[in-house]
Amino acid sequence: MARIISSRFPQRDSLLFVYGTLRPFVDIPMARWLAGVARYVGPAKTRGRLYDLGPFPGLKPARRTCEWVSGDLYEVGDPFVLRALDTYEAGARTERPRFVRSACVVLVGRWRHLAAWVYVYRLNPSHGARIVQGDYRAHRRHP
């Protein structure tokens, strides 16, 4: 699922799906920064499995077609934003990157499928419990 990201910024690559601590309801500096530099499109979902990794969740590819992760969609107009998020999501420079930006398809509403970017967790989530309902917001309210 992971791939090398081009430094070019075609318009079709301007959507970003967030499912964890970058969602608008989370009050951390990077989530507030993203909300200020990108346009909020609305709720969306993508296929995947979500894991509780302590301070943040991690998305892994779905194993079944019925596995979905809820999140929010942003439109990013400046390639600097994605490069800054790439650095942020990679984690400490001394370790392997924790998250990598990858292409995905998101479902907006009932029928609209769009191409977007998502940060996929690269490491083994075995130490994290699976968030079966796929919704970090609901999980934070009722762990």
Beta strands, then each sheet from edge to edge (+ up, - down):
strand 1: 15-18
strand 2: 39-47
strand 3: 49-52
strand 4: 57-60
strand 5: 68-75
strand 6: 99-108
strand 7: 112-121
strand 8: 129-131
sheet 1: 1+ 5- 2+ 6- 7+
sheet 2: 4+ 3- 8+
end
